[in-house]
Amino acid sequence: MTGRRRTSSPTDRTRVPGSVRRATPRVRTVLLSAGAVAACASIAVACGVVPGTTGGSGDDTVTVMTWAPENAPANNKPGMPAMARAYARWVNANGGLGGRKLTVLTCNEHNDYVGAAKCARLAAKEDVDAVVGSYSQYASSFLSPLESAGIPYIGGYGLTDDEFKSVLSYPVNGGQPALLAGLGEELGRKCGPLALVRPDTVAGDQLPILLDSGLKAGGHASAADVRAAEDATAFDPQAQQALEKATTDPQRKGCVVAALDERTGTFMDSFRRLRNDYAAVGTASVLGSVDQTVINASGGASGPYEGAYVTGWYPEASDARWEPMKKVIREEAFGDNRIDPADTGVQTTWIAYTVLKKVVESLGGGEVSAGTIRSALDNGVKVDTGGLTPTLRWRFQDLTAVVDFPRLINSDVTLQVVRDGQLVAARKGFVNVSKTLESTTTR
């Protein structure tokens, strides 16, 4: 176990609805241990396990954690832990991970740095084998406890620079850097004056730099930087400022880029009310801030997103390559409205668990632990995601030459556009933005 010991304590006998009661000598079966339940209560985070599955005993169980904000003022991603639980039910019903049962612990990160750190410490206390497919903008809080415990972080959402620096982080996409750089490259060719509306947070401070790197590659001037509180309930001042900045050139149609995550829809409500007072402008965003559900809710083809360019990490949600994920959702989470197959967080969690499955299977009958998972990843296990990403591999020679993001292995993005109210591919295949990112310095 690479120097770490698993602790044992009596198993909590409180049943999760739909679970199967089975006494085992191992701390982490279907239910959290009594110690873990106490930890959840004492640190005020929401923890859970996979309903409807039972873990094995001894070394035949792989235990991981997935965290994300739930019921927070902003940036809620309940579909990610829900997808993790559905995946575990599915994989356990189909032979497990290389014959081993998968147990998933979940934690509510609360969208704050204290919650992120508490989730990471709980992962260390529970001695999980990995943290998989999670969301947090507070990497500086959660990475240190994970690094101290030697726990790999597989497939985070890619919100912060730190996720692309830690040697225990194994990203599956290019994060915000790739999305903004790719969007900048496209808008630099299509737009006049630009305004970026983004959260006034530490993570948000990186977005103008990244967008501007793409604009520069397209020979375009920098975008105006419009800051907004991430939990605001109205954005009229920011919408007015963005429209003013985007309409300074009467000869060229400007663009407004909204990258406010789940608050993007709220911003667009303000934007729609004010836009008729200004010259016509285009709109653009990144997946995670905009998806098909948001477009539908805003009026579809008659809404403010019509014609908008959107960059993503993966193919559009209607692509046939997502069918295996959708099949799992239908079979294991039918009726769970937290899991939207078009949600980028849900998609990232699916890909991250695809990585975990491949890694565990690569270990054959050998020990599965945080250490052996890291070793497999570092030594070149290859993960085929069915075309949802390029083949993923984390050897030193697979890392890109991006100084500020040394753990970046996947610099591909997809370019999508809203046509007739539907988010469709604007360009076939992936666009690689590694060259643009190599020239970017965020410090």
Helices and strands as residue ranges (DSSP letters): H 34-43, E 47-48, E 61-68, H 79-93, E 101-108, H 113-125, E 130-132, H 139-149, E 153-154, G 161-164, E 169-170, H 175-190, E 194-199, G 204-206, H 207-217, E 224-228, H 236-246, E 255-258, G 261-263, H 264-274, G 275-277, E 282-286, H 292-297, G 300-302, E 309-312, G 320-322, H 323-332, H 344-362, H 370-378, G 396-398, E 412-419, E 422-425, E 431-432, H 434-438
